[in-house]
Amino acid sequence: MVGSLSSQQVDTYRCQGFVAPLQALAPPEAARYRHAITDFEIRHNLVAGQVIRNKGHLKCRALYDLVAEPRILDAVESILGPNILVWGSSLFIKEPRDPGFIAWHQDAYYWGLEPDDVVSAWIALAPSTRKNGAMRVIPGSHRLPPLPHRASPADSHNMLFTHEELSTGVDEEAAVDLLLDVGEMSLHHVKILHGSPPN
């Protein structure tokens, strides 16, 4: 197997459905990407979290460079092997005191990709903490079958592009917070149950 992760990190991913934290960028590099997003907003007079939230790497050169970063791809390659494809990108910006959140969900439910050998890499361009709404996962839930989802209520602040959420309850006592410093990342399986509270 090629890639940059240790065999223990790969085993953790396969058993738990995620591995974190992993170093993806040096903090100054992460800051440059964050500034590039801000510059994109200023240059185009728009809100990046709305306009380039989905597949932003096709609209903003800095995000294209980020998804092509060898250190990120090498880590993903450790799990999937060579011949990988960047299928999508998402940009979630949670401003302080904004009610936006990510509902509990499985990406596999609405992505519809087969087989399910899909890895999501979340890169922190700002610290990801409990206070500002870090992503939470249910370890081992990637081994569950696809679970039923529903549309979020119309007045929901669910930030998911498809506005869907898990139909059933989640044992949040079992959840693990993926706390990341600037430049760190987490890798998670397309079927793992995950979500995040507001900032």
Secondary structure, DSSP 8 states (H G I E B T S, - for coil): --SSS-HHHHHHHHHHSEEEEEE-S-HHHHHHHHHHHHHHHHHHTS-HHHHSSBSGGGT-HHHHHHHT-HHHHHHHHHHH-SS------B-----TT---BEEEE-HHHHH--SS---EEEEE-SS-B-TTTT--EE-TTGGGS----EEE--TT--B--TT-EEESS---GGG-EE--B-TTEEEEEETTS-EEE---
